[in-house]
């Protein structure tokens, strides 16, 4: 199972601040993984980096439009 952000995302950024692992990034934002900068996983929506996510689910109730789901 993985936690993902769907296309219903309105890019409000509320989930970014709630993530204790720093695994959620704004659309178009590069991220650091193992000391190397990586290209954004999405140019259009806030995204979760699977390799950083511990699936704690803290972000799910934070989403105002229920765009964060377990897949």
ABEGO torsion letter per residue (X at the ends): XBBBBBAABAGAGAAAAABAAGABBBBGBBBBBGGBBBBBABAABBBBBAAABAGAGAAAAABAAGABBBX
